[in-house]
Amino acid sequence: MKKEADNKPVLFVIFGATGDLAKRKLVPALQNLHKKKLLPKKFGVLGFARRQLSDERFRKQFRNSRNNWTAFSKNLFYTQGNFTKDEDYARLAERIKKIKQRLGACNIVYYLATPPSFFGNIAEKLKKHGLARESENCWRRVVFEKPFGHDLKSARKLNKQIRTVFREDQTYRIDHYLGKELVQNIMVVRFANSIFETLLNNKNVDHVQISVLEKLGVEGREEYYDKTGALKDMIQSHLLQVLALTAMEPPASLNADDVRKEKIKVLQALTLPKNINECAVRGQYGPGRINNKKIKGYEEEISRRSSTETFAAIKIGVHNLRWGNVPFYLRTGKRLDKTLAEVHVVFKQLPCVLFCKLPKAQTPPNTLTIRIQPKAGVSVRFNAKLPEMLQVQPRIMEYCYECEFGPTPEAYERLLLDVIRGDSTLFTSWKEIELSWLFVDMIERAWKKQKPKFPNYAAGSSGPKEADKLMQKDHREWLCL
Ligand code: BG6
């Protein structure tokens, strides 16, 4: 159950506040929440980063023409500092004290929008300088951007380090896909509809596809991306979380612990065949064209030789009674011919006895599609008769979210609000992170044994041929309805 957002003043301290995330997502999300009057009346946002800026210059970076800008921007502050220097934390503590007095605030959210290599260190410094200490009525919460670690070992080390400072219930690990409207809708569609709940299992479902495709490239994040790649950047977090929601059993209740328990069971049941390289395909883009614009190949874009994958497609098993023998195909990549995030549940075909025998009949399998973006919505594909003649063709029944409710809200708005409310349902628990890395590390190890032949797809194409072959081998194909 949701805890009500109380109206007690709150201070957000954003580490890495001059970075891209703060600019594109965090501060705009806070401004929107302020506009919708969802933030406590008294709040402050204190940026902490290496660049030397005054409060005024810091505010200027986010300035816009929206009508709440003046009122909102008064609450933005900045302190310059190095994430590893004690003297800078002492200054930070001083500044926090002053802003707290001014706001009458005692609750603090620390948002770590920094490279993950700083996470552990920042947590320890917060403890050392007394900034993590809670009192009876004053909480401290910490938010980590993904990725949490870069493999199982580093994630465990980081978690241990953080645990000496913050309890699990104070720790919010962001996976912004969980804040997306249609990702939250997966559980509702499944567990609020008997027509779907009773059908989603290995008796009726042939396979499931989860695709998150992007036209965008690395967008100035070369340093991070080249150390990470598609598998760790997208599959370890977003795609496995979407898979867990698509495959989980109904939770005992909607509270965070019960939902997480069911997601954990799915992650524990993930399997890969012995020969991992046969079911885990990777790719890197070469030069090509997108929207009639010439696009450089990945290596040229990042100005170095690289064996980092910008595309990954994997066939996964969920070894439990509901999903045994139903493959889950996941794929994600950059610089592709389209941008979309979709889940397709593809049902088994009926035996070909009646309508499929008609000349020119088209009776593809039924599908349930959850379109996360763009054109957020849910659709069902079924076969119907054409007017007058006895001819059968597929048709789509559609729920269009945006036609009814307008654009989906920005995921970060919902997530930031949940941090203030103390609701961690839409954040990843440590156990989920641990299991995701355990799984992803198996693939990473198998990939290390074979040198990839890159580039193997052109920018603006649908990805490497090997990804299509992965489906064709099983007499299936990637869907894009
Ligand atoms: C981020 C990844 O987590 O998600 C990016 O690091 C990716 O590489 C992004 O582009 C995709 O998010 P969205 O919300 O644009 O689908």
Residues whose N, C-alpha, C, O or C-beta is under 5 A from the ligand:
A	BS01	BG6	D233
